[in-house]
């Protein structure tokens, strides 16, 4: 489809959902694939001197998804293609270590950290595409008319992949219910502040708790932890004058953790760093929820 203004292509209103599904399935595929290979002691599909790498299956799935997009217009088919291409991309990029090392080393240690950087970058790029360049009224109207002509349902109601959207709804509903429980967000933020202060004290050698994992940690990871702890300290200093300002500093500290510290934790600990990332994302969700529903935030939104 093309818009009447300069014959520019009309963007799809479902782009955000499709890109999200692609990324989610790629990450899930990598985790499942690596877990399966570890449990089965890394079997190979081989015929004599030939070895069929799972990267090839990933490429085949991505090709199949493209053929579906070339063949059909239906939004439900595009959703299925996003799912298949996500699985294919996960299988493909999982073998990154083989193609950036001279000896084709699948177990190349930095691979997981590089994959983490890749997916974070893709998430930010995709989010920028959706949020910074909103669709025009003409594009929204064209999408609506197109769906009416096809008689296809909106993507979340598609009969394809209902399980994915069911799990997605359950996850977000459960998270919102958890965050809305009284005292949960203050408790999580308090634990986060305590952990950050303990981390700060550990960096300077003031305390040395055995359960704080600072053994064999890279210098850049420690720098990220230091900056994150400093942001928490600034937030504490601003807490009495403005809790919402303090929360913003805490959020900056979490973002430093996600975009700096976690990268090197994945380099050191490989997939075991997923647990730390899950906790970090939970803290991020709590702080974001607090900022979104704080009276000062609502008041500033009404004024603007």
Legacy VTK file of the C-alpha trace (Angstrom):
# vtk DataFile Version 3.0
C-alpha trace
ASCII
DATASET POLYDATA
POINTS 304 float
0.000 0.000 0.000
1.139 3.558 -0.695
0.025 6.877 0.716
-1.231 9.599 -1.578
1.353 12.009 -0.192
4.451 11.544 -2.292
3.607 7.880 -2.941
5.288 6.917 0.334
4.631 3.399 1.652
1.874 3.163 4.266
3.125 1.798 7.565
1.340 -1.033 9.354
-0.456 -0.315 12.661
0.560 -3.788 13.860
4.309 -3.220 13.429
4.901 -2.924 17.176
3.164 -6.232 17.932
4.958 -8.017 15.107
8.424 -6.781 16.081
7.770 -7.581 19.728
6.748 -11.122 18.820
9.835 -11.553 16.645
12.184 -10.482 19.458
10.409 -12.515 22.133
10.455 -15.684 20.042
14.113 -15.160 19.107
15.159 -14.876 22.767
12.955 -17.809 23.837
14.330 -19.924 20.987
17.942 -19.248 22.037
17.200 -20.148 25.669
15.282 -23.322 24.782
17.838 -24.363 22.176
20.814 -23.948 24.505
18.999 -25.718 27.343
18.043 -28.595 25.026
21.588 -28.940 23.678
23.039 -28.947 27.187
20.585 -31.618 28.400
21.235 -33.837 25.360
25.030 -33.299 25.443
25.107 -31.356 22.181
24.017 -33.888 19.559
24.767 -33.306 15.874
22.716 -33.918 12.765
25.465 -35.386 10.612
25.735 -37.580 7.524
29.279 -38.797 7.132
31.474 -35.720 6.801
28.431 -33.422 6.497
27.125 -31.519 9.514
23.776 -29.686 9.339
24.022 -26.721 11.677
20.852 -25.394 13.317
21.744 -22.022 11.782
20.623 -23.507 8.444
17.242 -24.450 9.918
16.948 -20.881 11.170
17.648 -19.520 7.704
15.087 -21.913 6.212
12.424 -20.736 8.674
13.157 -17.081 7.908
12.875 -17.842 4.173
9.560 -19.608 4.801
8.288 -16.554 6.714
9.258 -14.272 3.812
7.411 -16.510 1.336
4.304 -16.250 3.542
4.557 -12.444 3.545
5.024 -12.359 -0.230
2.083 -14.681 -0.773
-0.583 -13.393 1.644
-1.911 -10.005 2.800
-3.878 -11.223 5.813
-2.808 -9.750 9.189
-3.160 -13.172 10.833
-0.647 -14.625 8.355
1.726 -11.745 9.068
1.500 -12.609 12.755
2.361 -16.242 12.049
5.239 -15.100 9.834
6.583 -12.916 12.672
6.460 -15.941 14.991
8.254 -18.209 12.508
10.854 -15.580 11.607
11.540 -14.995 15.324
12.218 -18.711 15.834
14.365 -18.749 12.700
16.342 -15.682 13.747
16.916 -17.218 17.187
18.306 -20.426 15.673
20.397 -18.406 13.234
21.959 -15.913 15.641
22.516 -18.561 18.337
25.500 -19.799 16.305
27.130 -16.370 16.276
30.199 -17.697 18.100
31.035 -19.989 15.182
31.270 -17.107 12.739
33.249 -14.573 14.761
35.969 -16.990 15.851
38.747 -18.486 13.768
38.153 -21.990 15.118
34.322 -21.900 14.752
33.823 -22.006 18.521
30.121 -22.292 19.424
31.080 -21.953 23.111
32.967 -18.661 22.609
32.473 -16.957 26.005
31.569 -13.409 24.859
28.785 -14.727 22.587
26.007 -14.383 25.177
27.111 -10.839 26.040
27.153 -9.929 22.339
23.671 -11.414 21.907
22.477 -9.398 24.899
23.828 -6.190 23.324
22.242 -7.142 19.999
18.774 -7.713 21.429
18.870 -4.597 23.599
19.912 -2.571 20.549
17.167 -4.096 18.396
14.612 -3.383 21.128
15.666 0.273 21.314
15.680 0.651 17.518
12.261 -0.972 17.142
10.854 1.121 19.984
12.228 4.273 18.368
10.614 3.361 15.056
7.225 3.035 16.749
7.308 5.883 19.279
9.311 8.600 17.549
7.559 8.350 14.212
3.820 7.884 14.895
1.448 6.986 12.097
-0.500 9.751 10.376
-4.288 9.863 10.331
-4.172 8.877 6.655
-2.118 5.764 7.454
-4.414 4.753 10.305
-7.444 5.195 8.049
-5.767 3.177 5.275
-5.024 0.330 7.689
-8.607 0.327 8.941
-10.002 0.259 5.408
-7.598 -2.483 4.393
-8.746 -4.725 7.235
-12.382 -4.062 6.454
-11.799 -5.121 2.858
-10.052 -8.313 3.908
-12.567 -9.064 6.627
-9.666 -10.149 8.877
-9.692 -9.771 12.619
-7.257 -7.562 14.469
-4.046 -9.401 15.297
-4.616 -10.026 19.045
-7.901 -11.772 18.215
-6.379 -13.943 15.494
-6.881 -17.683 15.789
-3.134 -18.084 15.266
-0.894 -18.051 18.312
-3.688 -17.500 20.814
-1.427 -19.169 23.364
1.193 -16.438 22.982
-1.290 -13.639 23.576
-2.916 -15.577 26.417
0.445 -15.945 28.188
1.233 -12.282 27.429
-2.050 -11.094 28.947
-1.599 -13.320 31.998
1.961 -12.049 32.515
1.031 -8.369 32.314
-2.116 -8.823 34.395
-0.212 -10.712 37.079
2.541 -8.087 37.119
0.032 -5.230 37.458
-1.791 -7.033 40.249
1.489 -7.707 42.035
2.617 -4.086 41.737
-0.754 -2.781 42.924
-0.491 -4.690 46.215
0.062 -2.158 49.033
3.661 -1.846 50.251
5.073 -4.063 47.467
6.684 -1.225 45.480
8.168 0.509 48.585
9.528 -2.841 49.764
11.158 -3.610 46.390
12.615 -0.107 46.170
13.931 -0.366 49.726
15.655 -3.678 48.941
17.082 -2.147 45.765
18.475 0.839 47.682
19.942 -1.454 50.347
21.582 -3.686 47.703
22.984 -0.624 45.916
24.467 0.802 49.112
25.945 -2.573 49.974
27.356 -2.773 46.452
28.870 0.708 46.860
30.464 -0.241 50.178
31.795 -3.490 48.719
33.451 -1.682 45.796
35.456 0.452 48.239
36.259 -2.511 50.458
34.347 -1.176 53.480
32.460 -4.466 53.742
33.151 -7.869 52.261
30.033 -10.058 52.309
30.698 -13.463 50.788
27.368 -13.523 48.947
28.098 -10.404 46.873
29.518 -11.776 43.559
32.584 -9.587 43.014
35.033 -12.375 42.267
36.362 -12.397 38.682
34.178 -9.413 37.740
35.453 -7.169 34.943
36.546 -3.612 35.644
33.896 -2.136 33.341
31.196 -4.045 35.192
32.436 -2.544 38.464
32.412 0.927 36.880
28.797 0.397 35.851
27.942 -0.779 39.373
29.688 2.280 40.839
27.781 4.719 38.610
24.516 2.945 39.393
25.226 3.182 43.132
26.077 6.893 42.810
22.719 7.540 41.130
21.009 5.762 44.018
22.885 7.965 46.501
21.781 11.084 44.600
18.219 9.778 44.703
18.439 9.306 48.464
19.682 12.884 48.889
16.697 14.129 46.857
14.186 11.856 48.586
13.054 14.273 51.278
12.526 17.192 48.892
10.879 15.186 46.094
10.123 11.485 46.070
9.321 11.514 42.354
12.743 13.062 41.607
14.387 10.392 43.751
12.475 7.701 41.837
13.781 9.105 38.542
17.352 8.818 39.868
16.641 5.241 40.938
15.330 4.553 37.435
18.531 5.944 35.912
20.500 3.637 38.186
18.498 0.639 36.954
19.031 1.640 33.324
22.798 1.814 33.914
22.556 -1.680 35.361
20.616 -2.958 32.332
22.698 -1.309 29.620
26.179 -1.474 31.173
26.592 -3.803 34.143
24.444 -6.641 32.814
26.448 -6.838 29.594
29.606 -7.827 31.480
27.692 -10.077 33.859
26.476 -12.015 30.818
30.065 -12.129 29.604
31.254 -13.588 32.923
28.304 -15.773 33.949
26.711 -16.648 30.596
23.042 -17.643 30.857
23.068 -17.782 34.666
22.976 -13.966 34.517
19.355 -14.284 33.329
18.235 -14.529 36.971
19.915 -11.251 37.855
18.402 -9.609 34.784
14.929 -10.854 35.774
15.284 -9.257 39.223
16.599 -6.045 37.655
13.631 -5.869 35.281
11.244 -6.410 38.197
12.802 -3.471 40.046
12.592 -1.401 36.852
8.890 -2.284 36.525
8.250 -1.258 40.139
9.988 2.106 39.774
8.308 2.817 36.407
4.915 1.918 37.888
5.550 4.228 40.845
6.556 7.120 38.580
3.592 6.597 36.229
1.007 6.630 39.024
2.588 9.164 41.362
0.375 12.250 41.981
3.159 14.609 40.843
3.381 12.805 37.506
-0.384 12.982 36.982
-0.438 16.655 37.871
2.324 17.510 35.393
0.536 15.508 32.698
-2.731 17.408 33.262
-0.935 20.757 33.117
0.814 19.894 29.859
LINES 1 305
304 0 1 2 3 4 5 6 7 8 9 10 11 12 13 14 15 16 17 18 19 20 21 22 23 24 25 26 27 28 29 30 31 32 33 34 35 36 37 38 39 40 41 42 43 44 45 46 47 48 49 50 51 52 53 54 55 56 57 58 59 60 61 62 63 64 65 66 67 68 69 70 71 72 73 74 75 76 77 78 79 80 81 82 83 84 85 86 87 88 89 90 91 92 93 94 95 96 97 98 99 100 101 102 103 104 105 106 107 108 109 110 111 112 113 114 115 116 117 118 119 120 121 122 123 124 125 126 127 128 129 130 131 132 133 134 135 136 137 138 139 140 141 142 143 144 145 146 147 148 149 150 151 152 153 154 155 156 157 158 159 160 161 162 163 164 165 166 167 168 169 170 171 172 173 174 175 176 177 178 179 180 181 182 183 184 185 186 187 188 189 190 191 192 193 194 195 196 197 198 199 200 201 202 203 204 205 206 207 208 209 210 211 212 213 214 215 216 217 218 219 220 221 222 223 224 225 226 227 228 229 230 231 232 233 234 235 236 237 238 239 240 241 242 243 244 245 246 247 248 249 250 251 252 253 254 255 256 257 258 259 260 261 262 263 264 265 266 267 268 269 270 271 272 273 274 275 276 277 278 279 280 281 282 283 284 285 286 287 288 289 290 291 292 293 294 295 296 297 298 299 300 301 302 303
